[in-house]
């Protein structure tokens, strides 16, 4: 018995603590300057959110202890939501890059030739990357403990918040490792993975606000909202229960359900942690069986044989593809068309899914099932989801625009042509915007449809003003252009695709998160016409308040009274925001052009 336990101990020691991959990544990568800056940025975001919320909630000179406790509770809420959102982003980036970096460096096959077992490769890659994520959580603990000073926050709430964030990180990390182990095109599958994560989080959270998904046995909060059946399956819904924003039903009032369902509904945070941990373990174990499969090494299998027969080339003399007309700027044409061909299925799925959701909402509105205010709320939510996906896709595509040329060894070929740096970068930027344009066309067209319908029907006020679609069309295009030019900047300075994607998406989240947080605070503090004037200056506040401006006023009667002034203020604010961000995009583009040749020579060691 002791010999068996000794062998198990040695096996476990080699699997995790003494895993060569784990030791190499932790000891080597932890000393990198970029990881230091990443930890600094993570803690800075949390600290800014906490301090900003504390200042706003405790600005009164004679605040009572009760007010201070409420302020601390609000601060903890925002910090917990920020931490959970960051975990959903950082965990898959770190874990998926463990495999993609090996493949980009052409060392994955060498890794398979070592005495390391498949389990050591999978667990070493997963745990070594999750180590950084868990260390980020541990580093942020003192910031959360600050919220306990004035009361209103308990140790149990902090523990639940960290457990939800940690389990989400483990699940997304295990899923990213599973996708990386079972897929060929890791860059594209990672992007699809991010989009699926975002769609799941957004869609399930929105469904959780629908009263048809509420548990009747749960107690309604002050706003009349009850806990949803989907709460044990969603981290942010479970976090709402942990923060006492929504109340879970007592287990004694759920006698009509099985023991498992009763426990999941009565303790949704615990249920979420348990099922995500179990799912992560299952995915990790399944990944082990795909490490050394023949298809991963390029060997011919029955599936590749079938694919070869289906894609057999035509006989000699026959045309294999249609002739295509190249644009005036071939760089722009190549960037738009080749990227569209590579991710066509994903783009069309997003476009089709968005149009279907809009049309369902339009049907409810046309039949009178939803009021104009309810339609505006749903329209704003759908448009925010769509535009968030557009920003992620545009940023990811722009981030790999130059690095993919470098890795495919076509950048040097491009640099030997008579094309100038201005011509190349303008073509890249124009092509990237054209690539993202179909994704923007759907939401804009549907907003115009709602606006025209309300105008023809004579609703006062309508669900959406007629000019809202035009204003948002210009704003969303310029915001997308800004995301593309920032992604281009990162792509020029980076040497690999994963590095470029990591930095560009991180930059996008930091900038959008900061602007959105400040924008929502400013608009809600201003309200009325001034709120409508400043709302277009940040991406998501522009969508929220241009589509649903009634939330800027205390009542529907007050909104109807000042509707004309609000529309004028929104139009002026949109025009000013478009001019401001156009200048920012142009200046950033001009800086890229001036530094392009020097950067390329520096990276080529010339």
Secondary structure per residue as TSV (DSSP state, phi and psi in degrees):
chain	resnum	aa	ss	phi	psi
A	1	X	-	360.0	-42.9
A	2	X	H	-65.2	-33.7
A	3	X	H	-67.6	-39.4
A	4	X	H	-63.8	-44.0
A	5	X	H	-64.7	-35.7
A	6	X	H	-66.2	-42.0
A	7	X	H	-65.3	-39.4
A	8	X	H	-64.5	-38.7
A	9	X	H	-64.1	-42.0
A	10	X	H	-64.8	-41.4
A	11	X	H	-62.1	-44.6
A	12	X	H	-67.4	-36.9
A	13	X	I	-62.6	-41.1
A	14	X	I	-75.1	-27.6
A	15	X	I	-73.0	-40.6
A	16	X	I	-121.4	-70.0
A	17	X	I	-60.7	-40.5
A	18	X	T	-101.6	17.4
A	19	X	-	-62.1	122.6
A	20	X	H	-59.5	-36.6
A	21	X	H	-66.0	-43.9
A	22	X	H	-62.3	-45.9
A	23	X	H	-64.6	-42.9
A	24	X	H	-64.2	-46.5
A	25	X	H	-69.6	-44.1
A	26	X	H	-66.6	-45.1
A	27	X	H	-75.3	-34.1
A	28	X	H	-86.4	-52.5
A	29	X	H	-71.6	-25.9
A	30	X	T	-67.6	-15.6
A	31	X	T	-93.0	-2.8
A	32	X	-	-72.2	145.5
A	33	X	H	-67.0	-36.8
A	34	X	H	-65.3	-31.5
A	35	X	H	-70.7	-34.0
A	36	X	H	-63.0	-44.7
A	37	X	H	-67.6	-32.8
A	38	X	H	-65.4	-44.7
A	39	X	H	-64.2	-39.4
A	40	X	H	-62.9	-43.3
A	41	X	H	-65.1	-41.4
A	42	X	H	-60.9	-49.5
A	43	X	H	-67.7	-34.5
A	44	X	H	-64.9	-41.0
A	45	X	H	-62.4	-47.0
A	46	X	H	-61.8	-44.0
A	47	X	H	-65.9	-39.4
A	48	X	H	-64.5	-43.2
A	49	X	H	-61.6	-45.1
A	50	X	H	-65.9	-50.0
A	51	X	H	-65.1	-40.7
A	52	X	H	-62.9	-43.7
A	53	X	H	-68.5	-37.6
A	54	X	H	-64.0	-42.8
A	55	X	H	-63.3	-41.8
A	56	X	H	-69.5	-40.5
A	57	X	H	-83.6	-17.3
A	58	X	T	-124.0	32.9
A	59	X	-	-80.7	-11.6
A	60	X	-	-69.9	141.3
A	61	X	T	-73.3	-30.5
A	62	X	T	-119.7	44.6
A	63	X	-	-69.0	136.0
A	64	X	-	-80.1	170.6
A	65	X	H	-62.4	-34.5
A	66	X	H	-64.0	-42.5
A	67	X	H	-65.3	-38.5
A	68	X	H	-65.8	-38.0
A	69	X	H	-66.0	-40.1
A	70	X	H	-65.4	-40.0
A	71	X	H	-63.1	-41.7
A	72	X	H	-64.3	-36.9
A	73	X	H	-64.3	-41.5
A	74	X	H	-65.9	-39.0
A	75	X	H	-62.5	-44.3
A	76	X	H	-62.6	-36.8
A	77	X	H	-61.4	-49.6
A	78	X	H	-66.9	-38.8
A	79	X	H	-66.1	-40.3
A	80	X	H	-66.0	-42.0
A	81	X	H	-66.5	-38.5
A	82	X	H	-64.7	-44.2
A	83	X	H	-62.3	-42.9
A	84	X	H	-65.6	-40.7
A	85	X	H	-63.7	-40.7
A	86	X	H	-65.7	-36.0
A	87	X	H	-65.8	-38.9
A	88	X	H	-63.1	-26.3
A	89	X	H	-90.2	-45.5
A	90	X	H	-76.0	-37.9
A	91	X	H	-59.9	-51.7
A	92	X	H	-66.1	-29.9
A	93	X	H	-63.6	-48.4
A	94	X	H	-66.2	-45.1
A	95	X	H	-73.8	-42.6
A	96	X	H	-66.4	-33.2
A	97	X	H	-67.9	-17.9
A	98	X	H	-61.6	-37.7
A	99	X	H	-87.0	-42.7
A	100	X	H	-64.5	-33.7
A	101	X	H	-66.1	-38.0
A	102	X	H	-65.1	-38.8
A	103	X	H	-74.2	-39.9
A	104	X	H	-62.0	-35.0
A	105	X	T	-86.5	2.9
A	106	X	T	60.3	34.3
A	107	X	-	-113.4	3.1
A	108	X	H	-68.6	-42.8
A	109	X	H	-65.9	-34.0
A	110	X	H	-65.0	-39.1
A	111	X	H	-61.7	-36.9
A	112	X	H	-70.7	-22.5
A	113	X	T	-83.4	-5.1
A	114	X	S	-81.0	168.2
A	115	X	S	-70.1	-1.5
A	116	X	-	-63.5	137.4
A	117	X	-	-78.7	165.8
A	118	X	H	-61.6	-37.7
A	119	X	H	-64.3	-39.9
A	120	X	H	-65.2	-38.0
A	121	X	H	-64.9	-45.8
A	122	X	H	-69.6	-52.8
A	123	X	H	-67.1	-36.2
A	124	X	H	-64.6	-42.6
A	125	X	H	-66.2	-40.5
A	126	X	H	-71.7	-53.1
A	127	X	H	-68.3	-35.3
A	128	X	H	-63.5	-34.9
A	129	X	H	-82.5	-37.4
A	130	X	H	-67.4	-21.9
A	131	X	H	-56.6	-44.1
A	132	X	H	-66.6	-38.2
A	133	X	H	-66.7	-44.7
A	134	X	H	-65.6	-36.1
A	135	X	H	-66.0	-34.1
A	136	X	H	-63.2	-42.4
A	137	X	H	-61.3	-44.9
A	138	X	H	-64.4	-36.6
A	139	X	H	-67.6	-28.9
A	140	X	H	-84.3	-5.4
A	141	X	H	-60.0	-44.8
A	142	X	H	-59.1	-32.2
A	143	X	H	-65.7	-39.6
A	144	X	H	-70.5	-32.4
A	145	X	H	-66.9	-21.5
A	146	X	G	-62.0	-30.7
A	147	X	G	-72.9	-11.0
A	148	X	G	-86.2	-5.3
A	149	X	T	-61.9	-44.7
A	150	X	T	-95.5	7.5
A	151	X	S	81.3	-175.1
A	152	X	S	85.5	-13.1
A	153	X	-	-131.0	129.7
A	154	X	-	-105.3	161.9
A	155	X	H	-63.9	-32.1
A	156	X	H	-64.5	-40.0
A	157	X	H	-65.5	-41.0
A	158	X	H	-64.0	-41.4
A	159	X	H	-63.5	-43.2
A	160	X	H	-64.7	-40.2
A	161	X	H	-61.9	-45.1
A	162	X	H	-69.6	-35.6
A	163	X	H	-65.5	-40.7
A	164	X	H	-64.6	-44.1
A	165	X	H	-66.0	-43.7
A	166	X	H	-65.3	-44.8
A	167	X	H	-66.1	-35.7
A	168	X	H	-64.1	-41.3
A	169	X	H	-63.0	-42.5
A	170	X	H	-65.3	-43.0
A	171	X	H	-66.4	-49.2
A	172	X	H	-63.9	-35.6
A	173	X	H	-66.0	-44.5
A	174	X	H	-64.2	-38.7
A	175	X	H	-66.8	-38.7
A	176	X	H	-65.4	-40.6
A	177	X	H	-63.8	-40.9
A	178	X	H	-62.7	-43.9
A	179	X	H	-65.7	-42.2
A	180	X	H	-64.3	-34.2
A	181	X	H	-78.2	-25.9
A	182	X	H	-106.7	1.0
A	183	X	-	-122.1	155.7
A	184	X	S	-89.8	-57.8
A	185	X	-	-80.6	79.4
A	186	X	H	-65.1	-35.2
A	187	X	H	-62.9	-45.4
A	188	X	H	-70.7	-39.4
A	189	X	H	-69.0	-31.7
A	190	X	H	-65.9	-41.9
A	191	X	H	-62.1	-45.7
A	192	X	H	-60.6	-37.6
A	193	X	H	-62.3	-44.0
A	194	X	H	-61.1	-43.4
A	195	X	H	-65.1	-40.3
A	196	X	H	-65.4	-39.7
A	197	X	H	-60.4	-47.3
A	198	X	H	-63.1	-43.3
A	199	X	H	-63.5	-41.7
A	200	X	H	-62.8	-47.1
A	201	X	H	-64.0	-45.1
A	202	X	H	-68.2	-49.9
A	203	X	H	-66.3	-44.7
A	204	X	H	-67.2	-36.3
A	205	X	H	-66.1	-40.2
A	206	X	H	-67.4	-41.2
A	207	X	H	-62.7	-30.7
A	208	X	H	-66.9	-19.4
A	209	X	T	-84.7	-10.1
A	210	X	S	-78.7	130.4
A	211	X	G	-67.3	-20.8
A	212	X	G	-71.3	-15.5
A	213	X	G	-98.5	5.0
A	214	X	B	-80.4	149.1
A	215	X	-	-85.0	120.7
A	216	X	T	-63.3	-30.2
A	217	X	T	-75.1	-12.3
A	218	X	S	-81.3	155.0
A	219	X	-	-87.7	136.3
A	220	X	-	-74.3	144.7
A	221	X	-	-84.8	-169.7
A	222	X	T	-61.3	-35.7
A	223	X	T	-81.4	0.9
A	224	X	S	84.8	10.4
A	225	X	-	-92.9	141.1
A	226	X	-	-114.1	168.3
A	227	X	-	-72.2	141.6
A	228	X	B	-90.6	156.6
A	229	X	T	-64.1	-21.7
A	230	X	T	-84.7	-2.5
A	231	X	G	-57.9	-44.1
A	232	X	G	-66.7	-10.0
A	233	X	G	-102.9	0.2
A	234	X	-	-134.5	129.3
A	235	X	H	-66.3	-39.0
A	236	X	H	-74.3	-34.0
A	237	X	H	-67.5	-40.8
A	238	X	H	-66.0	-34.4
A	239	X	H	-66.4	-35.2
A	240	X	H	-59.2	-39.2
A	241	X	H	-69.5	-41.2
A	242	X	H	-63.6	-30.9
A	243	X	T	-87.6	3.5
A	244	X	T	62.6	24.9
A	245	X	S	-81.1	-27.5
A	246	X	S	-133.1	145.1
A	247	X	-	-104.7	129.8
A	248	X	-	-77.6	145.4
A	249	X	-	-72.5	145.7
A	250	X	-	-63.4	147.2
A	251	X	G	-63.5	-28.1
A	252	X	G	-69.1	-18.8
A	253	X	G	-93.4	8.1
A	254	X	-	-117.3	36.7
A	255	X	T	-68.2	-17.7
A	256	X	T	-78.4	-4.1
A	257	X	S	-114.8	166.1
A	258	X	-	-68.9	166.8
A	259	X	H	-62.9	-37.9
A	260	X	H	-66.2	-43.9
A	261	X	H	-67.6	-39.2
A	262	X	H	-59.8	-45.5
A	263	X	H	-67.2	-40.9
A	264	X	H	-63.7	-39.5
A	265	X	H	-77.4	-33.5
A	266	X	H	-76.9	-31.3
A	267	X	T	-130.9	70.6
A	268	X	H	-64.4	-35.2
A	269	X	H	-65.4	-44.3
A	270	X	H	-64.9	-41.8
A	271	X	H	-62.4	-40.6
A	272	X	H	-63.8	-43.9
A	273	X	H	-62.7	-40.9
A	274	X	H	-66.6	-47.6
A	275	X	H	-73.6	-33.2
A	276	X	H	-68.4	-39.2
A	277	X	H	-64.8	-43.2
A	278	X	H	-64.0	-42.4
A	279	X	H	-64.7	-39.1
A	280	X	H	-63.1	-40.6
A	281	X	H	-65.2	-41.5
A	282	X	H	-63.2	-46.0
A	283	X	H	-63.5	-38.0
A	284	X	H	-66.2	-42.2
A	285	X	H	-65.7	-41.7
A	286	X	H	-63.4	-34.6
A	287	X	H	-62.0	-29.5
A	288	X	H	-60.3	-36.0
A	289	X	T	-76.2	-10.6
A	290	X	T	-102.5	-0.8
A	291	X	T	-66.1	-46.3
A	292	X	T	-112.8	29.1
A	293	X	-	-69.9	149.9
A	294	X	G	-60.5	-36.3
A	295	X	G	-64.5	-29.1
A	296	X	G	-69.4	-27.3
A	297	X	G	-96.3	4.7
A	298	X	T	88.6	8.3
A	299	X	-	-74.4	154.7
A	300	X	-	-78.3	127.1
A	301	X	-	-121.7	177.8
A	302	X	H	-63.7	-33.2
A	303	X	H	-71.4	-40.0
A	304	X	H	-69.0	-32.7
A	305	X	H	-65.0	-42.4
A	306	X	H	-64.0	-42.2
A	307	X	H	-62.8	-38.5
A	308	X	H	-64.5	-38.2
A	309	X	H	-68.3	-37.9
A	310	X	H	-70.0	-30.6
A	311	X	T	-106.3	28.4
A	312	X	-	-64.3	134.1
A	313	X	-	-67.3	155.2
A	314	X	-	-72.5	169.4
A	315	X	-	-65.4	160.3
A	316	X	T	-61.2	139.6
A	317	X	T	94.7	-15.4
A	318	X	S	-90.3	146.9
A	319	X	-	-76.5	133.9
A	320	X	-	-99.6	-13.0
A	321	X	S	-154.0	157.0
A	322	X	-	-75.2	151.8
A	323	X	-	-69.8	140.6
A	324	X	-	-121.5	141.5
A	325	X	-	-92.3	121.5
A	326	X	-	-84.7	143.8
A	327	X	-	-69.4	173.2
A	328	X	S	-58.7	-39.4
A	329	X	S	-101.3	103.6
A	330	X	H	-64.9	-28.1
A	331	X	H	-64.5	-43.0
A	332	X	H	-65.0	-42.0
A	333	X	H	-62.3	-44.7
A	334	X	H	-64.4	-41.0
A	335	X	H	-66.6	-40.5
A	336	X	H	-75.8	-45.2
A	337	X	H	-80.3	-42.5
A	338	X	H	-69.9	-36.0
A	339	X	H	-68.2	-38.1
A	340	X	H	-65.1	-37.5
A	341	X	H	-68.6	-37.4
A	342	X	H	-69.8	-34.4
A	343	X	T	-120.0	33.0
A	344	X	H	-63.3	-43.7
A	345	X	H	-62.8	-41.8
A	346	X	H	-65.2	-44.8
A	347	X	H	-63.2	-45.5
A	348	X	H	-66.5	-32.4
A	349	X	H	-65.3	-41.9
A	350	X	H	-66.5	-43.8
A	351	X	H	-63.1	-46.9
A	352	X	H	-65.4	-42.6
A	353	X	H	-63.2	-41.1
A	354	X	H	-65.2	-44.3
A	355	X	H	-64.0	-39.0
A	356	X	H	-62.2	-44.0
A	357	X	H	-63.4	-42.0
A	358	X	H	-63.5	-42.8
A	359	X	H	-67.2	-37.4
A	360	X	H	-62.4	-43.3
A	361	X	H	-64.7	-38.3
A	362	X	H	-65.0	-38.0
A	363	X	H	-64.1	-42.5
A	364	X	H	-62.4	-40.5
A	365	X	H	-67.6	-41.3
A	366	X	H	-67.1	-33.1
A	367	X	T	-84.3	-3.6
A	368	X	T	83.1	9.5
A	369	X	S	-69.1	-32.3
A	370	X	S	-115.2	141.5
A	371	X	-	-76.9	170.5
A	372	X	H	-62.3	-38.6
A	373	X	H	-66.4	-41.1
A	374	X	H	-66.1	-39.7
A	375	X	H	-62.8	-41.9
A	376	X	H	-62.3	-40.1
A	377	X	H	-62.4	-47.0
A	378	X	H	-67.5	-38.4
A	379	X	H	-62.2	-43.8
A	380	X	H	-62.1	-42.8
A	381	X	H	-64.4	-45.7
A	382	X	H	-62.9	-41.8
A	383	X	H	-68.1	-37.1
A	384	X	H	-62.3	-42.9
A	385	X	H	-62.0	-48.3
A	386	X	H	-60.2	-44.8
A	387	X	H	-71.6	-33.5
A	388	X	H	-60.9	-41.4
A	389	X	H	-64.0	-40.5
A	390	X	H	-61.8	-44.0
A	391	X	H	-62.3	-41.4
A	392	X	H	-64.9	-45.5
A	393	X	H	-65.4	-46.3
A	394	X	H	-63.2	-42.7
A	395	X	H	-66.5	-43.9
A	396	X	H	-62.2	-42.4
A	397	X	H	-66.8	-42.5
A	398	X	H	-67.1	-35.2
A	399	X	H	-65.6	-28.3
A	400	X	T	-100.6	8.1
A	401	X	T	-64.5	-42.4
A	402	X	T	-93.5	-39.2
A	403	X	H	-64.9	-33.0
A	404	X	H	-67.8	-33.1
A	405	X	H	-66.6	-38.4
A	406	X	H	-69.5	-43.1
A	407	X	H	-72.1	-30.5
A	408	X	T	-87.1	3.8
A	409	X	T	62.6	28.5
A	410	X	-	-102.8	-7.0
A	411	X	H	-68.3	-41.7
A	412	X	H	-63.1	-37.9
A	413	X	H	-64.1	-40.9
A	414	X	H	-65.8	-35.6
A	415	X	H	-73.1	-20.0
A	416	X	T	-83.4	-8.1
A	417	X	S	-79.7	166.6
A	418	X	S	-71.4	-0.9
A	419	X	-	-66.6	133.4
A	420	X	-	-83.2	165.0
A	421	X	H	-62.8	-36.4
A	422	X	H	-63.6	-42.6
A	423	X	H	-65.3	-42.4
A	424	X	H	-66.2	-49.0
A	425	X	H	-69.4	-37.0
A	426	X	H	-64.6	-39.1
A	427	X	H	-64.1	-41.4
A	428	X	H	-60.8	-48.1
A	429	X	H	-64.9	-45.4
A	430	X	H	-63.8	-40.7
A	431	X	H	-66.0	-38.1
A	432	X	H	-65.6	-40.9
A	433	X	H	-66.8	-39.8
A	434	X	H	-64.4	-34.8
A	435	X	H	-63.5	-38.6
A	436	X	H	-85.8	-13.4
A	437	X	H	-58.4	-44.3
A	438	X	H	-59.9	-30.6
A	439	X	H	-69.8	-30.1
A	440	X	H	-82.9	-25.1
A	441	X	H	-64.9	-37.1
A	442	X	H	-61.3	-56.5
A	443	X	H	-59.7	-39.1
A	444	X	H	-66.1	-43.5
A	445	X	H	-62.5	-39.4
A	446	X	H	-71.7	-35.3
A	447	X	H	-64.2	-39.7
A	448	X	H	-63.4	-38.1
A	449	X	H	-62.7	-46.2
A	450	X	H	-63.5	-39.9
A	451	X	H	-64.8	-44.7
A	452	X	H	-65.4	-39.7
A	453	X	H	-63.2	-44.2
A	454	X	H	-65.9	-35.8
A	455	X	H	-69.1	-42.1
A	456	X	H	-69.3	-35.8
A	457	X	H	-76.1	-21.7
A	458	X	T	79.8	27.0
A	459	X	-	-67.6	141.0
A	460	X	T	-134.5	104.4
A	461	X	T	-82.4	158.4
A	462	X	-	-76.4	173.8
A	463	X	S	-63.5	-37.8
A	464	X	S	-141.6	135.5
A	465	X	-	-67.4	150.8
A	466	X	T	-63.4	-36.8
A	467	X	T	-80.0	-7.8
A	468	X	H	-62.6	-40.6
A	469	X	H	-61.2	-39.5
A	470	X	H	-68.1	-45.3
A	471	X	H	-61.0	-46.7
A	472	X	H	-69.9	-30.7
A	473	X	H	-59.6	-47.4
A	474	X	H	-68.4	-40.9
A	475	X	H	-66.0	-45.5
A	476	X	H	-66.8	-34.9
A	477	X	H	-64.8	-44.4
A	478	X	H	-70.9	-33.6
A	479	X	H	-66.5	-39.4
A	480	X	H	-65.1	-40.6
A	481	X	H	-61.5	-39.0
A	482	X	H	-64.1	-42.3
A	483	X	H	-62.6	-39.6
A	484	X	H	-66.8	-43.2
A	485	X	H	-71.0	-31.9
A	486	X	H	-68.6	-40.4
A	487	X	H	-63.1	-38.5
A	488	X	H	-62.1	-41.2
A	489	X	H	-61.6	-44.0
A	490	X	H	-67.2	-39.0
A	491	X	H	-63.5	-39.1
A	492	X	H	-65.4	-37.5
A	493	X	H	-84.6	-11.1
A	494	X	-	-99.2	158.5
A	495	X	S	-106.4	-17.7
A	496	X	S	-133.8	159.0
A	497	X	H	-64.8	-44.9
A	498	X	H	-65.3	-38.8
A	499	X	H	-63.0	-44.1
A	500	X	H	-63.6	-43.8
A	501	X	H	-64.5	-43.8
A	502	X	H	-59.9	-48.9
A	503	X	H	-69.9	-40.7
A	504	X	H	-68.7	-43.1
A	505	X	H	-67.1	-38.3
A	506	X	H	-63.0	-42.2
A	507	X	H	-63.3	-39.7
A	508	X	H	-62.2	-44.8
A	509	X	H	-66.2	-42.0
A	510	X	H	-64.2	-47.9
A	511	X	H	-66.9	-49.1
A	512	X	H	-65.1	-40.9
A	513	X	H	-63.1	-43.8
A	514	X	H	-66.5	-47.7
A	515	X	H	-62.5	-41.7
A	516	X	H	-67.4	-44.8
A	517	X	H	-60.2	-48.5
A	518	X	H	-65.8	-38.6
A	519	X	H	-64.3	-45.3
A	520	X	H	-64.6	-40.5
A	521	X	H	-63.6	-43.7
A	522	X	H	-65.9	-43.9
A	523	X	H	-66.6	-44.4
A	524	X	H	-66.8	-31.8
A	525	X	H	-73.8	-35.4
A	526	X	H	-78.2	-51.1
A	527	X	-	60.6	178.2
A	528	X	H	49.3	-142.5
A	529	X	H	-67.4	-38.2
A	530	X	H	-67.5	-35.3
A	531	X	H	-62.7	-40.1
A	532	X	H	-65.9	-30.7
A	533	X	H	-71.0	-39.6
A	534	X	H	-92.3	-14.0
A	535	X	H	-58.5	-39.9
A	536	X	T	-67.4	-5.8
A	537	X	T	-82.6	-6.3
A	538	X	S	-129.7	150.2
A	539	X	H	-58.8	-54.3
A	540	X	H	-83.0	-25.7
A	541	X	H	-69.7	-32.5
A	542	X	H	-63.2	-42.9
A	543	X	H	-66.8	-46.3
A	544	X	H	-61.7	-47.6
A	545	X	H	-95.7	-18.9
A	546	X	H	-75.4	-36.4
A	547	X	H	-77.9	-38.7
A	548	X	-	-126.5	70.8
A	549	X	G	-72.0	-12.5
A	550	X	G	-64.0	-22.8
A	551	X	G	-70.6	-10.0
A	552	X	G	-80.3	-8.1
A	553	X	S	-120.0	157.4
A	554	X	S	-74.1	-25.6
A	555	X	S	-149.3	163.4
A	556	X	H	-66.7	-34.1
A	557	X	H	-65.8	-42.1
A	558	X	H	-66.0	-36.4
A	559	X	H	-65.2	-43.3
A	560	X	H	-63.0	-35.2
A	561	X	H	-68.8	-35.4
A	562	X	T	-109.9	20.8
A	563	X	H	-62.1	-43.6
A	564	X	H	-63.0	-45.0
A	565	X	H	-64.2	-37.4
A	566	X	H	-65.7	-41.6
A	567	X	H	-65.5	-39.4
A	568	X	H	-65.5	-43.2
A	569	X	H	-63.7	-40.6
A	570	X	H	-64.7	-39.0
A	571	X	H	-65.7	-43.8
A	572	X	H	-65.4	-44.7
A	573	X	H	-62.3	-39.1
A	574	X	H	-64.3	-43.4
A	575	X	H	-62.8	-43.2
A	576	X	H	-65.8	-40.3
A	577	X	H	-65.4	-39.8
A	578	X	H	-63.1	-44.2
A	579	X	H	-63.7	-45.4
A	580	X	H	-61.2	-50.9
A	581	X	H	-72.3	-27.1
A	582	X	H	-63.4	-41.3
A	583	X	H	-64.1	-41.3
A	584	X	H	-63.0	-45.3
A	585	X	H	-61.8	-45.0
A	586	X	H	-65.6	-42.5
A	587	X	H	-66.7	-39.4
A	588	X	H	-64.9	-42.1
A	589	X	H	-62.9	-43.1
A	590	X	H	-62.5	-38.7
A	591	X	H	-66.1	-37.2
A	592	X	H	-63.4	-42.2
A	593	X	H	-62.9	-44.1
A	594	X	H	-68.2	-29.2
A	595	X	H	-100.8	-1.9
A	596	X	H	-63.2	-53.9
A	597	X	H	-61.2	-43.4
A	598	X	H	-62.9	-41.1
A	599	X	H	-66.7	-41.9
A	600	X	H	-63.5	-41.5
A	601	X	H	-67.2	-37.8
A	602	X	H	-64.8	-42.3
A	603	X	H	-72.4	-24.5
A	604	X	T	-89.6	2.1
A	605	X	T	58.9	39.1
A	606	X	-	-97.6	360.0
